[in-house]
Amino acid sequence: MTTQNLPTQPMPIDTKASALGQLQDIALPDPISAMPIALGYWIIAVVFVALASWLSYRFYKQHQYHAPRKIALALLENYNIDDDAFAAQVNSLLKRTALTYLPREHLAKLNGQPWFDWLDTRLAPGQQHKIGPLLVKRHQASGLDQTENAQLHRLAKGWLSNKRPFSDATLTSNHTHQEA
């Protein structure tokens, strides 16, 4: 007689209950924390916040620095090119804009050719030595014609659109060359 041919007998109910009683509840792992507590995460977060703060500060300062220039560009666009006083308005606008960036003691006393030479330092090489003769004509009886006013407008717009920082060194070097 082999054990394979024996009919299986059902287990008594008491042994089933005792077998289930021996089972333990499923143990779940500890929940994962929402906060990265590893030091590397904190270092990355601090570096990211510092970098974002620094970039925000730089963009803010750059925006503040260029604000007078942008306001001057808007004023230039509002000027009437057909007006007889257009050249005087442009000259005044350029001087006022430059005074917001540079010390008054060096810039305010520039007039005539030294002023025109200094204006040329912020113009592209192809546009230099053109703004001075146009601004000189503002004092003449004939004044500027339409094409000269349009050219002055383009030159002033180019001067105001230049994003290079204003430099006191170009102002003082031009000023000392004129005195010599």
Solvent accessible surface area in square Angstrom, and as a share of the most:
residue,aa,sasa,rsa
1,M,213,0.95
2,T,78,0.46
3,T,114,0.66
4,Q,165,0.73
5,N,122,0.63
6,L,88,0.44
7,P,108,0.68
8,T,131,0.76
9,Q,151,0.67
10,P,125,0.79
11,M,113,0.51
12,P,85,0.53
13,I,143,0.72
14,D,114,0.59
15,T,56,0.33
16,K,117,0.50
17,A,63,0.48
18,S,59,0.38
19,A,51,0.39
20,L,126,0.63
21,G,61,0.59
22,Q,144,0.64
23,L,129,0.64
24,Q,168,0.75
25,D,138,0.71
26,I,154,0.78
27,A,96,0.75
28,L,150,0.75
29,P,118,0.74
30,D,128,0.66
31,P,126,0.79
32,I,171,0.87
33,S,70,0.45
34,A,103,0.80
35,M,110,0.49
36,P,62,0.39
37,I,141,0.71
38,A,53,0.41
39,L,132,0.66
40,G,41,0.39
41,Y,127,0.48
42,W,115,0.40
43,I,95,0.48
44,I,119,0.60
45,A,44,0.34
46,V,98,0.56
47,V,91,0.52
48,F,138,0.58
49,V,94,0.54
50,A,59,0.45
51,L,93,0.46
52,A,44,0.34
53,S,64,0.41
54,W,137,0.48
55,L,73,0.36
56,S,69,0.44
57,Y,126,0.48
58,R,137,0.50
59,F,138,0.58
60,Y,123,0.47
61,K,92,0.39
62,Q,97,0.43
63,H,111,0.49
64,Q,84,0.37
65,Y,82,0.31
66,H,18,0.08
67,A,31,0.24
68,P,42,0.26
69,R,6,0.02
70,K,99,0.42
71,I,108,0.55
72,A,3,0.02
73,L,36,0.18
74,A,55,0.43
75,L,68,0.34
76,L,0,0.00
77,E,91,0.41
78,N,120,0.61
79,Y,44,0.17
80,N,89,0.46
81,I,51,0.26
82,D,90,0.47
83,D,54,0.28
84,D,149,0.77
85,A,46,0.36
86,F,1,0.00
87,A,3,0.02
88,A,49,0.38
89,Q,59,0.26
90,V,0,0.00
91,N,21,0.11
92,S,51,0.33
93,L,3,0.02
94,L,0,0.00
95,K,41,0.17
96,R,123,0.45
97,T,6,0.04
98,A,0,0.00
99,L,41,0.21
100,T,87,0.51
101,Y,38,0.14
102,L,14,0.07
103,P,47,0.30
104,R,158,0.58
105,E,113,0.51
106,H,49,0.22
107,L,0,0.00
108,A,49,0.38
109,K,124,0.53
110,L,3,0.02
111,N,111,0.57
112,G,30,0.28
113,Q,106,0.47
114,P,34,0.22
115,W,2,0.01
116,F,11,0.05
117,D,35,0.18
118,W,2,0.01
119,L,0,0.00
120,D,9,0.04
121,T,44,0.25
122,R,11,0.04
123,L,8,0.04
124,A,53,0.41
125,P,119,0.75
126,G,60,0.58
127,Q,59,0.26
128,Q,56,0.25
129,H,134,0.60
130,K,87,0.37
131,I,0,0.00
132,G,5,0.05
133,P,81,0.51
134,L,11,0.06
135,L,0,0.00
136,V,67,0.38
137,K,64,0.27
138,R,54,0.20
139,H,141,0.63
140,Q,89,0.40
141,A,118,0.92
142,S,102,0.66
143,G,22,0.21
144,L,29,0.14
145,D,80,0.41
146,Q,108,0.48
147,T,101,0.59
148,E,34,0.15
149,N,9,0.05
150,A,34,0.26
151,Q,55,0.24
152,L,0,0.00
153,H,27,0.12
154,R,144,0.53
155,L,6,0.03
156,A,0,0.00
157,K,89,0.38
158,G,27,0.26
159,W,0,0.00
160,L,0,0.00
161,S,48,0.31
162,N,30,0.15
163,K,137,0.58
164,R,128,0.47
165,P,99,0.62
166,F,21,0.09
167,S,44,0.28
168,D,50,0.26
169,A,68,0.53
170,T,53,0.31
171,L,0,0.00
172,T,43,0.25
173,S,49,0.32
174,N,27,0.14
175,H,34,0.15
176,T,78,0.46
177,H,131,0.58
178,Q,79,0.35
179,E,122,0.55
180,A,122,0.94
